[in-house]
Structures are given as structure tokens and as C-alpha cells.
Amino acid sequence: MPLPMPEITLTSCERCGTVIAGLDGRYACGGCGWVNHYSEGHHPIPEVVDDDDQGRPNILQ
């Protein structure tokens, strides 16, 4: 089953108010370091078995 295409989402940082972008509702603020909990995202995080690249050699190394 293919994984859903990630969506770029925007919000205000809960700590400092900076507008930040994230993927599927998961955010990290570069200004103050605030990070929301992974469970607040719009989709569940895929399992390793869902990763199409699993077991393939890393050609960038």
C-alpha cells in the first residue's frame, strides 16, 4: 500500500509565536527549539515495513 503524500502545513509556534512550516502537522521551531509531539500529526508515522526503500543500499554513502 503506498504511503500518503506528505502535506506542508503551517502554524504558529506555541512557545514564541513564530510562523513555522511542517509536514503533516509535525513541527519544530528553528527560533526557540519547540517541537510538537509526533502523535499530533495528521497521519500515523509509517512502520519500517511500509518503507519502500527498506533493504536497499544507500547510494549516498
C-alpha positions in Angstrom: 0.0 0.0 0.0 1.6 3.3 -1.0 2.2 5.9 1.7 0.2 9.2 1.6 1.9 12.1 0.0 3.1 14.4 2.9 1.4 17.8 3.1 3.2 21.0 4.0 1.3 22.6 6.9 1.8 26.0 8.7 1.2 27.0 12.3 2.4 29.4 15.0 5.0 28.2 17.4 3.3 27.5 20.8 6.3 29.0 22.6 7.4 32.1 20.7 4.7 32.7 18.1 7.0 32.4 15.0 5.1 31.1 12.0 6.6 27.7 11.2 6.1 25.0 8.5 6.0 21.3 9.0 5.0 18.1 7.3 1.6 16.6 8.1 1.2 18.7 11.3 4.6 17.8 12.8 6.6 20.9 13.7 9.9 22.1 15.0 10.7 25.8 15.6 14.1 26.9 14.5 13.8 30.1 16.6 13.3 28.7 20.1 13.6 24.9 19.7 9.9 24.0 20.5 8.8 20.7 18.9 5.3 19.3 19.0 4.7 15.6 19.9 4.7 13.2 17.0 1.2 12.0 17.8 -0.2 15.4 16.9 0.5 14.8 13.2 -2.3 14.3 10.7 -1.3 10.7 9.8 0.4 7.9 11.7 4.1 7.6 11.2 4.8 4.7 8.8 6.3 1.5 10.2 9.6 0.3 8.9 7.9 -2.5 6.9 6.0 0.2 5.0 9.2 1.8 3.8 9.7 1.0 0.1 13.5 1.7 0.4 14.0 -0.9 3.2 16.8 -3.2 2.4 18.1 -1.2 -0.5 21.7 0.0 -0.3 22.3 3.7 0.5 23.9 5.1 -2.7 24.8 8.3 -1.0 27.4 6.8 1.3 
